[in-house]
Amino acid sequence: MCSKARSSANCRGEHPKTPEGIRAYLGSGLIKGIGPQLADAIVRRFGADALHVLEHDPERLTEIPGITERKLADIQASYAESRALRDLMSLLGPFQVTPATAVKVYEFFGPTCVEILRSRPYELCRISGFGFKRVDAIIRKTDKRLDTPDRIQGALTYALQEAGTQQGHPYLPRTELLQAAMQLLNSTVPQPKLHLHTEQVEAVLQDAILHGDLVANEDAI
């Protein structure tokens, strides 16, 4: 979705650390067999160590009424599958997303979602609810560069998506697309001397077309 030049979100997956965060994670539906009530019981029994117990000493979960050996096996299997989602939720922490939104992102990008978003965070612009300006503001807290191909293609992609929402078709004439992307890229940059130029955006657009990320049909992109 974005060009081959990469920027980094500089974020690694971690467990939730507070009892409240652990309760929310366990009860979010990401781990089959654990609902809100059972999540509350686990946290009341093990506190902030609940995830450590689940990962390193899972047999202790049978101390919780209702967790049989069979149910424990199901929980362990589901927990292993949820690790990518856990890391994704940590990666998306600055965006303050809900577990349901994290699942939506996971379903869109698949099991390699964490690797994709660590290397190309503007890919989030493809997901409904992650507007370019929201994504850009958070990424620029750790990556001050304004002219990365990843950022530029994020603006191009989002401009096309907005056209699809507002006009009913996901294409724009090349000139309109460039103008829309330039507005997104420069509107939050107060210093005119730092503004991107049309030639820079045009170069990324051409590269995206060359690699099949975007499609040109005569003047329509």
Residue pairs with C-beta under 8 A, 6 or more apart in sequence:
1 120
1 123
1 125
1 126
1 153
1 157
1 213
2 120
2 122
2 123
2 149
2 150
2 153
2 154
2 157
2 213
3 149
3 150
3 152
3 153
3 204
3 207
3 208
3 211
3 213
4 149
4 211
5 148
5 149
5 150
6 119
6 120
6 150
7 119
7 120
7 121
7 122
7 139
7 143
7 145
7 148
7 150
7 151
8 118
8 119
8 121
8 142
8 143
9 91
9 117
9 118
9 121
9 139
9 142
10 142
10 143
11 90
11 91
11 93
11 94
11 118
12 87
12 90
13 83
13 86
13 87
13 88
13 90
13 91
13 114
14 90
15 22
15 51
15 52
15 86
16 22
16 24
16 25
16 51
17 48
18 48
19 43
19 47
19 48
19 50
22 43
22 48
22 50
22 51
23 39
23 40
23 43
24 99
25 51
25 86
25 89
25 99
26 34
26 38
26 39
26 42
26 43
26 50
26 51
27 34
27 35
27 36
27 37
27 38
27 39
27 40
28 99
28 100
29 35
29 99
29 103
30 78
30 82
30 85
30 86
30 99
30 102
30 103
31 75
31 78
31 79
31 82
32 74
32 75
32 78
33 71
33 74
33 75
33 78
34 42
34 75
38 64
38 66
38 67
41 64
41 65
41 66
42 50
42 54
42 61
42 64
43 50
45 63
45 64
46 53
46 60
53 60
53 61
54 61
54 75
54 79
55 79
58 72
58 75
58 76
59 72
61 67
61 72
61 75
62 68
62 69
62 72
67 75
84 106
84 111
84 113
84 114
85 102
85 103
85 106
87 114
88 102
88 105
88 106
88 113
88 114
88 117
89 97
89 99
89 102
91 114
91 117
91 118
92 101
92 102
92 105
92 117
94 138
94 141
95 124
95 130
95 134
95 135
95 138
97 105
101 129
104 127
105 113
105 117
105 124
105 127
106 113
108 126
108 127
109 116
109 117
109 123
116 123
117 123
117 124
120 150
121 135
121 139
121 150
122 132
122 135
122 136
122 139
122 150
122 151
122 153
122 154
122 157
123 154
124 130
124 135
125 131
125 132
125 135
125 154
125 155
125 157
125 158
125 161
126 157
126 161
131 158
132 154
132 155
132 158
132 159
132 184
133 184
133 187
133 188
135 154
136 151
136 154
136 184
136 188
137 188
139 151
140 146
145 151
146 185
146 189
146 194
146 196
147 196
147 200
149 204
149 207
151 185
152 181
152 185
152 196
152 200
152 201
152 204
153 204
153 208
153 213
155 180
155 181
155 184
155 185
155 201
156 177
156 181
156 201
156 204
156 205
156 208
156 214
157 214
158 184
159 172
159 177
159 180
159 181
159 184
160 170
160 171
160 172
160 177
160 214
160 221
161 170
162 180
163 169
163 170
163 171
163 172
163 180
164 170
171 217
171 220
171 221
172 180
172 220
172 221
173 219
173 220
173 221
174 205
174 216
174 219
174 220
174 221
175 219
177 205
177 221
178 198
178 201
178 202
178 205
181 201
181 205
182 196
182 198
182 201
185 195
185 196
185 201
186 195
186 196
189 195
205 214
205 221
208 214
209 215
209 216
209 221
214 221
215 221
